[in-house]
Amino acid sequence: MILPYQFETTNDLLASRAGLLSIAELMNSLGLSDHIDSCFPQPGSNRI
């Protein structure tokens, strides 16, 4: 699979969220969000 991202080397400090890209792509490839949506109910209002 070819990702639509390009990585380059840099001397800049990386943010703490830099590794989330690979986790997000893994979740997308597994269809995890669809599975989670089917297992949990949609959020609703807590007003009566």
Number of C-alpha atoms within 10 A of each C-alpha: 4 4 7 5 7 5 5 5 5 7 5 6 6 9 7 7 7 8 10 10 11 11 10 12 12 12 13 12 11 11 11 13 12 11 10 10 10 10 9 8 8 7 6 6 5 5 4 3
